[in-house]
Protein backbone atom coordinates (compact mmCIF):
# COMPACT_ATOMS: atom_id res chain seq x y z
CA UNK A 1 0.00 0.00 0.00
CA UNK A 2 1.51 3.35 -0.91
CA UNK A 3 0.89 6.69 0.83
CA UNK A 4 -1.91 7.64 -1.59
CA UNK A 5 -4.04 4.64 -0.65
CA UNK A 6 -3.33 4.70 3.08
CA UNK A 7 -6.39 5.15 5.29
CA UNK A 8 -6.59 8.66 6.71
CA UNK A 9 -6.59 7.45 10.33
CA UNK A 10 -3.14 5.86 9.95
CA UNK A 11 -0.19 8.10 10.83
CA UNK A 12 2.51 8.26 8.14
CA UNK A 13 5.74 6.45 8.95
CA UNK A 14 8.52 8.58 10.36
CA UNK A 15 11.64 8.97 8.28
CA UNK A 16 15.16 9.70 9.49
CA UNK A 17 18.54 10.20 7.88
CA UNK A 18 21.87 10.33 9.70
CA UNK A 19 24.75 12.32 8.26
CA UNK A 20 28.44 12.25 9.11
CA UNK A 21 31.04 14.86 8.25
CA UNK A 22 34.72 14.90 9.08
CA UNK A 23 36.14 18.14 7.72
CA UNK A 24 39.71 16.79 7.62
CA UNK A 25 38.72 13.76 5.59
CA UNK A 26 35.46 14.35 3.74
CA UNK A 27 34.69 16.74 0.92
CA UNK A 28 31.01 16.81 1.93
CA UNK A 29 28.76 15.19 4.52
CA UNK A 30 27.76 11.57 3.86
CA UNK A 31 24.55 9.67 4.48
CA UNK A 32 25.48 6.97 7.00
CA UNK A 33 22.00 5.68 7.88
CA UNK A 34 18.45 6.15 6.68
CA UNK A 35 15.12 4.50 7.14
CA UNK A 36 11.39 4.59 7.83
CA UNK A 37 9.25 3.37 10.68
CA UNK A 38 11.19 1.25 13.18
CA UNK A 39 14.52 2.00 11.51
CA UNK A 40 13.83 5.74 11.73
CA UNK A 41 12.88 5.36 15.40
CA UNK A 42 16.15 3.50 16.04
CA UNK A 43 18.16 6.25 14.31
CA UNK A 44 16.42 8.90 16.44
CA UNK A 45 16.88 6.91 19.66
CA UNK A 46 20.57 6.44 18.90
CA UNK A 47 20.95 10.17 18.29
CA UNK A 48 19.23 10.96 21.58
CA UNK A 49 21.36 8.45 23.55
CA UNK A 50 24.51 10.00 22.10
CA UNK A 51 23.40 13.63 22.53
CA UNK A 52 23.38 14.19 18.76
CA UNK A 53 21.16 17.13 17.80
CA UNK A 54 18.17 16.31 15.60
CA UNK A 55 17.13 18.75 12.89
CA UNK A 56 13.61 18.36 11.53
CA UNK A 57 12.87 19.23 7.91
CA UNK A 58 10.45 16.99 5.98
CA UNK A 59 11.50 18.25 2.55
CA UNK A 60 15.20 17.76 3.25
CA UNK A 61 14.75 14.29 4.75
CA UNK A 62 12.80 13.25 1.64
CA UNK A 63 15.64 14.44 -0.60
CA UNK A 64 18.24 12.70 1.57
CA UNK A 65 16.23 9.45 1.57
CA UNK A 66 16.84 9.26 -2.19
CA UNK A 67 20.62 9.15 -1.69
CA UNK A 68 22.64 5.96 -1.29
CA UNK A 69 24.26 5.16 2.04
CA UNK A 70 27.96 6.14 2.32
CA UNK A 71 27.63 8.67 -0.50
CA UNK A 72 28.44 12.34 -0.19
CA UNK A 73 25.53 14.71 -0.54
CA UNK A 74 25.33 16.38 -3.97
CA UNK A 75 26.26 20.06 -4.39
CA UNK A 76 22.58 20.94 -4.88
CA UNK A 77 22.02 20.18 -1.17
CA UNK A 78 25.07 22.05 0.20
CA UNK A 79 23.09 25.14 1.20
CA UNK A 80 20.42 23.14 3.02
CA UNK A 81 23.02 20.99 4.78
CA UNK A 82 25.00 24.12 5.72
CA UNK A 83 21.89 25.30 7.57
CA UNK A 84 21.73 21.95 9.39
CA UNK A 85 25.42 22.17 10.30
CA UNK A 86 24.97 25.72 11.60
CA UNK A 87 22.08 24.49 13.77
CA UNK A 88 24.20 21.59 15.09
CA UNK A 89 27.12 23.93 15.80
CA UNK A 90 24.82 26.28 17.70
CA UNK A 91 23.36 23.39 19.71
CA UNK A 92 26.82 21.99 20.49
CA UNK A 93 28.02 25.42 21.57
CA UNK A 94 25.02 26.03 23.84
CA UNK A 95 25.32 22.53 25.34
CA UNK A 96 29.04 23.11 25.89
CA UNK A 97 28.37 26.40 27.65
CA UNK A 98 25.69 24.80 29.81
CA UNK A 99 28.03 21.92 30.72
CA UNK A 100 30.79 24.37 31.61
CA UNK A 101 28.37 26.38 33.79
CA UNK A 102 27.34 23.16 35.59
CA UNK A 103 30.98 22.20 36.09
CA UNK A 104 31.84 25.61 37.55
CA UNK A 105 28.79 25.57 39.84
CA UNK A 106 29.75 22.10 41.11
CA UNK A 107 33.31 23.27 41.65
CA UNK A 108 32.07 26.29 43.66
CA UNK A 109 29.87 24.01 45.76
CA UNK A 110 32.83 21.69 46.44
CA UNK A 111 35.04 24.65 47.33
CA UNK A 112 32.42 26.06 49.69
CA UNK A 113 32.35 22.76 51.61
CA UNK A 114 35.92 23.23 52.82
C-alpha positions in Angstrom: 0.0 0.0 0.0 1.5 3.4 -0.9 0.9 6.7 0.8 -1.9 7.6 -1.6 -4.0 4.6 -0.6 -3.3 4.7 3.1 -6.4 5.1 5.3 -6.6 8.7 6.7 -6.6 7.5 10.3 -3.1 5.9 10.0 -0.2 8.1 10.8 2.5 8.3 8.1 5.7 6.5 9.0 8.5 8.6 10.4 11.6 9.0 8.3 15.2 9.7 9.5 18.5 10.2 7.9 21.9 10.3 9.7 24.8 12.3 8.3 28.4 12.2 9.1 31.0 14.9 8.2 34.7 14.9 9.1 36.1 18.1 7.7 39.7 16.8 7.6 38.7 13.8 5.6 35.5 14.3 3.7 34.7 16.7 0.9 31.0 16.8 1.9 28.8 15.2 4.5 27.8 11.6 3.9 24.5 9.7 4.5 25.5 7.0 7.0 22.0 5.7 7.9 18.4 6.1 6.7 15.1 4.5 7.1 11.4 4.6 7.8 9.3 3.4 10.7 11.2 1.3 13.2 14.5 2.0 11.5 13.8 5.7 11.7 12.9 5.4 15.4 16.2 3.5 16.0 18.2 6.3 14.3 16.4 8.9 16.4 16.9 6.9 19.7 20.6 6.4 18.9 21.0 10.2 18.3 19.2 11.0 21.6 21.4 8.5 23.5 24.5 10.0 22.1 23.4 13.6 22.5 23.4 14.2 18.8 21.2 17.1 17.8 18.2 16.3 15.6 17.1 18.8 12.9 13.6 18.4 11.5 12.9 19.2 7.9 10.4 17.0 6.0 11.5 18.2 2.6 15.2 17.8 3.3 14.7 14.3 4.7 12.8 13.2 1.6 15.6 14.4 -0.6 18.2 12.7 1.6 16.2 9.5 1.6 16.8 9.3 -2.2 20.6 9.1 -1.7 22.6 6.0 -1.3 24.3 5.2 2.0 28.0 6.1 2.3 27.6 8.7 -0.5 28.4 12.3 -0.2 25.5 14.7 -0.5 25.3 16.4 -4.0 26.3 20.1 -4.4 22.6 20.9 -4.9 22.0 20.2 -1.2 25.1 22.0 0.2 23.1 25.1 1.2 20.4 23.1 3.0 23.0 21.0 4.8 25.0 24.1 5.7 21.9 25.3 7.6 21.7 22.0 9.4 25.4 22.2 10.3 25.0 25.7 11.6 22.1 24.5 13.8 24.2 21.6 15.1 27.1 23.9 15.8 24.8 26.3 17.7 23.4 23.4 19.7 26.8 22.0 20.5 28.0 25.4 21.6 25.0 26.0 23.8 25.3 22.5 25.3 29.0 23.1 25.9 28.4 26.4 27.6 25.7 24.8 29.8 28.0 21.9 30.7 30.8 24.4 31.6 28.4 26.4 33.8 27.3 23.2 35.6 31.0 22.2 36.1 31.8 25.6 37.5 28.8 25.6 39.8 29.7 22.1 41.1 33.3 23.3 41.7 32.1 26.3 43.7 29.9 24.0 45.8 32.8 21.7 46.4 35.0 24.7 47.3 32.4 26.1 49.7 32.3 22.8 51.6 35.9 23.2 52.8 
